[in-house]
Amino acid sequence: MTEELDATGLLCPLPVLKLRKRLQGVAAGDCVRLLADDPAAIVDVPHFCAESGHQLVETGDQGTAQVYLVRKAG
């Protein structure tokens, strides 16, 4: 299962804080697809995943935003 989280328009640290909160509400192994346009997210999201044990499955671009697919650690 994949949940969507639109954090466009939010600045650091809000995209990562919202991602953390959303991941708390999903089962281990499920994914959250984060959409963010904060330039700091390029560094913050991979760092958050590395520190928390979650897997950054995929990154990409969607228009002017970046897309991060994060799988919850189990």
Order of alpha helices (4+ residues) and beta strands (2+ residues): beta-alpha-beta-alpha-beta-beta
